[in-house]
Amino acid sequence: MKFLAIILTMIFLGNPTYRSTDFTLTVTNVKNEQGVVRVLLFKSEDGFPSDVNKAFQNASVPIKGDKATIVFKDIPEGTYAFSVFHDSQNTGKLRTNALGIPRDGYGFSNNASGTFGPPKYQDAAFKITTNKNELTIKLK
């Protein structure tokens, strides 16, 4: 009976080492208020920077003035990376020219950039903790 009580207590109290926080992302330097800012949050390099199906979370954020802000709720502490872009025509895809160069603003956490393409996950990766729970990305 004591064993059952201990198990039930552990279930109801949860894992005491699990810590999470709300995380605020602000995207600045948005060209205009048309469309939305698309946000992908990755917990690993798998799918980074553009595979929506492999993102830990994703969001479409309305634009106010030249910025967009979103609060992600109950994010477990850990290492993450953001990729964002201004979807000015609300198509769900980053518009590019014939050479593959983005026509709308885009950005990554740590304001990382790649050479002839997107940055690597490791360059955009950062830690979310209860003490570090906000980030600003400036669109390029």
Buried (B, 14 or more C-beta within 10 A) or exposed (E): EEEEEEEEEEEEEEEEEEEBBEBEBBBBBBEEEEBBBBBBBBBBBEBBBBEEEBBBBEBBBEBEEEBBBBEBEEBEBEEBBBBBBBBBEEEEEBEEEEEEEBEBBBBBBBBBBEEEEBBBBEBBBEEBEEEEBEBBBEBE
